[in-house]
Every structure is written in structure tokens, then in C-alpha cells.
Amino acid sequence: MSKIVSKEFFSENVVKLEVEAPLIARSRKAGHFVIVRVDANGERIPLTIADSDTEKGTITLVIQKIGASSTKITNLNVGDELLDVVGPLGKATHIDKFGTVVCSGGGVGVAPLLPIIKAMKAAGNKVISVLAARTKDLVILEEQVREYSDEVVIMTDDGSYGKAGRVTDGIEEIAKREKVDLCVTIGPAIMMKFVSLLTKKYDIPTVASLNTIMVDGTGMCGACRITVGGKTKFVCVDGPEFDAHQVDFDEMLMRLGAYREQEQEAKAKLAK
């Protein structure tokens, strides 16, 4: 059982939770994730760790209310407990001095991007962060991102904040003016697909952090399998980060919808 020690709403459907998990807090690195289960009947949800505090023994998770289980988690309050928090899982981000690194995040993808931004800056890179959201109210963690970035570009679909356009518009603007040595992208699968197509055009090495359906998180069930460079990989043990130019995003998008009908039924039952 892991107790919730703080809760903050970024928007109506996006919540930041600080959760007691001392062993995970001490050992996690940028890019690691946990699998969370809210109760005995809840599904296992993979969440990349947004931050940790070793002194308090806590980790920070950002959850978007989408289905039944994520709704249950966001409805919890300070003092409530999560049944399971398992991790750290996956492979940590490869951090090195690359040169100029563009870190692009869409929506709640900015949360798992933050520790990577911090680590890339600490390694001596020039970090340019591109944050994208549908509207101003959905831009999260801007202040923290600015603290560790040399430059921040904000894109909103409706132009209500920053510049009007998609995350790819922000990245292309940077690529046209200077050499980019690496791009890291985290967000919806469709967003990462188009980031990958753009950066391939500009010959920019790109890493994508994938968030797929998972069950056990140890490579046993195969629910998270994807195709990378024509080979089958498991996001939970081989990832979650991969060479974006090698990922079959169309297959990934298809697999993400495998249980949509069951998810809708579960959410409808929860609403009753």
C-alpha cells in the first residue's frame, strides 16, 4: 500500500499525486516507470515517474482521467492509498552530452519529460523544450521546465498561449535555424509518429518514450509488444524508449485500441 501525501489539479482531468514509495524514490532514474493498481479490481496502469524526493521517500505521478481505473486514481485524496506501486521498471534514459537536445512533450507527456530535461541539462547539453497542448489551461509544469531549459517554446492548438500550432511546428522552427543533435519526444502516440516523420526529414536522431497497454511489466504477457526495426520488442523491458524512426507507430496505434469497448463499458459502470 502506498499513501498519497499530496494532490494537485493541473486541470479538471489531470492530477499530480505525490505518493509514498521510498525504495522506488531512491533507485529511480530519468525514464523509469511504475505500474499502479488502485484496488483489487483495478487494471494495472503504467505511469512514468515525473519526480522523486529521496528525503521524503516519495515519487510524483501525473495522471490523466481517461478510463475507469485512471478515474478511480484521480478521485483519490490525500491520505488514501494505492494498492500497488511496482517499480522502477524499464530502462533509464541514455543521458550523455549530445550538444543541442530538443525535448518535446505533448499534454501530460510533459510530466515524464521533466526528469529527462533535468538530466540532459546536468550533462551539459543545450536544452530546448517544446511544450504542446490543446489550449492554455492544459499546459503543465511550465515553470519547472523553464528552470532547466535554455529555451522554451510553447505551442497550443487554439493559439491561446505561446504560438498557434502543433508540437511539430515548434520543432521545425528550431531545426530550420540551428543544428539539433537529438530530439526526445513524449506524448500521445499519434503526436510522436508525426514528430518522428519530421525529425527524419531533418536527419535528427530521435528517441520516443512509448506508453502502451501493459499487464505484468516484466515481459511475460506480451501485451506491450511493438515492432521496432522489423523486430518484436516489449516496451516494459526493452523500453520504454526506442529509436523513433524505427518504431511502427501504425501498429502501435492499432494495438492501443484493442480494448476500447471494454474500457467504455468499465467507465460506464463506474459512472452509475
C-alpha positions in Angstrom: 0.0 0.0 0.0 1.3 3.4 -0.9 -0.2 6.5 0.7 -0.9 9.7 -1.2 0.8 12.6 0.6 -0.2 15.5 -1.8 -2.6 16.1 -4.6 -2.7 19.0 -7.1 -5.1 19.5 -10.0 -3.4 20.8 -13.2 -6.8 20.8 -14.9 -10.2 19.2 -14.4 -8.9 15.9 -15.8 -5.2 16.0 -15.0 -3.9 15.4 -11.5 -0.5 15.3 -9.9 -0.1 12.9 -7.0 2.9 12.6 -4.6 3.0 9.0 -3.3 5.0 7.3 -0.6 7.4 4.8 -2.3 10.8 5.2 -0.5 12.6 2.3 -2.3 11.5 3.5 -5.7 12.4 7.1 -4.9 16.0 6.1 -4.0 16.6 4.0 -7.1 14.6 5.5 -10.0 16.3 7.3 -12.8 15.0 9.5 -15.7 12.8 7.4 -18.0 11.8 4.8 -15.4 8.2 4.0 -14.8 6.0 2.2 -12.3 2.8 0.1 -12.6 0.0 1.2 -10.4 -3.1 -0.6 -9.3 -5.7 1.4 -7.4 -7.6 -1.6 -5.9 -8.0 -5.4 -6.2 -10.4 -4.9 -9.2 -8.3 -2.2 -10.9 -6.3 -2.7 -14.1 -2.5 -2.2 -14.0 -1.6 1.2 -15.3 2.0 2.1 -16.4 3.0 5.7 -15.3 6.4 7.2 -16.0 7.8 8.8 -12.8 7.8 12.6 -13.1 9.9 13.3 -10.0 11.1 11.9 -6.7 12.1 13.1 -3.3 14.6 10.8 -1.5 14.4 12.6 1.8 10.6 12.3 1.9 10.6 8.9 0.3 8.1 9.9 -2.4 7.6 9.8 -6.1 5.5 12.1 -8.2 3.0 10.8 -10.8 0.8 12.7 -13.2 -2.5 11.0 -14.2 -5.0 12.0 -16.9 -8.6 10.9 -16.3 -9.4 8.8 -19.3 -10.8 5.3 -18.4 -12.3 3.7 -15.3 -9.0 3.0 -13.5 -7.5 6.4 -14.1 -10.7 8.0 -13.0 -10.5 6.0 -9.7 -7.0 7.2 -9.2 -7.7 10.8 -9.8 -10.7 10.6 -7.4 -8.4 9.6 -4.5 -7.4 12.2 -1.9 -4.5 12.9 0.4 -4.3 10.0 3.0 -5.9 7.5 0.6 -3.7 4.5 -0.5 -2.9 2.9 -3.8 -2.9 -0.9 -3.6 0.2 -1.5 -5.7 3.0 0.7 -6.9 5.6 -1.5 -8.6 8.9 -0.2 -9.9 11.2 1.3 -11.0 10.6 -0.6 -14.3 12.1 -0.3 -17.8 15.4 1.1 -19.0 16.5 4.5 -17.9 17.1 7.2 -20.5 20.5 7.3 -22.0 21.9 10.6 -20.8 25.1 12.0 -22.4 26.5 15.2 -23.7 25.0 15.3 -27.2 25.0 19.0 -27.9 21.7 20.6 -28.6 18.8 18.5 -27.4 15.2 19.3 -28.2 12.8 17.8 -25.6 9.2 17.8 -26.9 6.2 17.0 -24.8 2.5 16.9 -25.6 -0.2 17.1 -22.9 0.6 15.0 -19.8 3.7 13.8 -21.7 5.5 16.9 -20.3 5.5 15.2 -16.8 7.8 12.2 -17.7 9.8 14.6 -19.9 10.7 16.8 -17.0 13.3 14.4 -15.3 14.9 13.9 -18.8 15.1 17.7 -19.3 16.9 18.0 -15.9 19.3 15.2 -16.6 20.2 16.4 -20.1 20.8 19.9 -18.7 23.0 18.5 -15.9 25.0 16.6 -18.5 26.0 19.8 -20.2 23.6 19.9 -23.1 21.8 23.0 -24.6 18.2 22.0 -23.9 15.4 23.5 -25.9 12.0 22.3 -24.6 8.9 22.4 -26.8 5.6 22.0 -24.9 2.3 21.4 -26.7 -1.3 21.4 -25.6 -4.7 21.9 -27.0 -5.2 25.1 -25.0 -3.5 27.3 -22.4 -5.2 25.6 -19.4 -3.7 22.3 -20.4 0.0 23.4 -20.4 1.6 21.8 -17.4 4.8 22.2 -15.4 5.9 25.2 -17.4 7.8 26.9 -14.5 9.8 23.7 -13.7 10.6 23.1 -17.4 11.9 26.7 -17.7 14.2 26.2 -14.7 16.1 23.5 -16.5 15.8 24.7 -20.2 17.9 27.1 -22.2 14.8 27.9 -24.2 11.1 27.0 -24.0 8.7 27.0 -26.9 5.0 26.7 -26.2 2.5 25.6 -28.8 -1.2 25.5 -28.4 -3.7 24.2 -31.0 -6.0 27.2 -30.5 -3.3 29.8 -30.1 -4.5 30.8 -26.6 -0.9 30.7 -25.3 2.5 30.7 -26.8 2.3 30.1 -30.6 -0.6 28.7 -32.5 0.2 25.3 -34.0 1.4 21.7 -33.2 4.5 20.5 -31.5 5.9 19.7 -34.9 5.7 23.4 -35.9 7.8 24.3 -32.9 10.4 21.6 -33.6 10.6 22.5 -37.3 11.2 26.2 -36.4 14.2 25.2 -34.3 15.5 22.7 -36.9 15.5 25.4 -39.6 17.6 27.8 -37.6 20.2 25.5 -35.9 21.7 22.0 -35.8 19.8 19.7 -33.4 21.8 16.7 -32.2 19.0 14.8 -30.5 15.2 15.0 -30.1 13.3 13.3 -27.2 9.6 13.1 -27.6 6.9 12.0 -25.2 3.1 12.3 -25.7 0.2 10.7 -27.5 1.3 8.1 -30.0 -0.1 10.0 -32.9 2.0 13.0 -31.9 5.2 11.0 -31.6 4.5 9.5 -35.0 4.5 12.9 -36.7 7.4 14.2 -34.6 9.3 11.1 -35.9 8.4 11.8 -39.5 9.5 15.4 -39.2 12.8 14.7 -37.5 13.6 12.0 -40.0 13.3 14.7 -42.7 15.9 16.8 -40.9 18.1 13.8 -40.1 17.7 14.4 -36.3 18.2 11.3 -34.1 15.0 10.9 -32.1 14.0 8.9 -29.0 10.4 8.3 -28.3 9.1 7.1 -24.9 6.2 4.8 -25.5 3.1 4.3 -23.3 1.4 1.0 -24.3 -1.1 -1.4 -22.7 0.7 -3.4 -20.0 -0.2 -6.1 -17.6 2.8 -7.6 -15.7 5.5 -5.2 -16.7 8.2 -7.9 -16.9 7.8 -9.1 -20.5 5.8 -12.2 -19.7 2.4 -11.3 -21.0 3.3 -9.6 -24.3 0.6 -7.0 -24.1 3.0 -4.2 -24.7 4.7 -5.7 -27.8 5.6 -3.4 -30.6 7.7 -3.6 -33.8 10.9 -1.7 -33.9 13.1 -2.0 -36.9 11.2 -5.0 -38.1 11.7 -6.9 -34.8 9.3 -7.5 -31.9 10.2 -5.6 -28.7 8.5 -5.3 -25.4 8.0 -1.8 -24.1 8.1 -2.8 -20.4 11.6 -4.4 -20.5 13.2 -3.2 -23.8 11.9 0.3 -23.4 10.0 2.4 -22.8 12.3 4.5 -25.0 13.2 3.5 -28.6 14.6 4.9 -31.8 11.5 6.7 -33.0 12.5 6.3 -36.7 12.4 2.5 -36.3 9.0 2.3 -34.4 5.9 1.0 -36.3 3.6 3.6 -34.9 0.6 2.5 -37.1 0.8 -1.0 -35.5 1.1 0.6 -32.0 -1.9 2.8 -32.6 -4.0 -0.2 -33.7 -3.0 -2.2 -30.6 -3.8 0.8 -28.3 -7.4 0.4 -29.4 -7.6 -3.3 -28.7 -9.7 -3.0 -25.5 -11.6 0.2 -26.2 -15.0 -1.4 -26.0 -14.2 -3.0 -22.6 -12.8 0.4 -21.4 -16.0 2.1 -22.3 -18.1 -0.5 -20.5 -16.0 -0.2 -17.4 -16.2 3.6 -17.4 -20.0 3.4 -17.9 -20.3 1.1 -14.9 -18.2 3.4 -12.8 -20.4 6.4 -13.7 -23.6 4.6 -12.4 
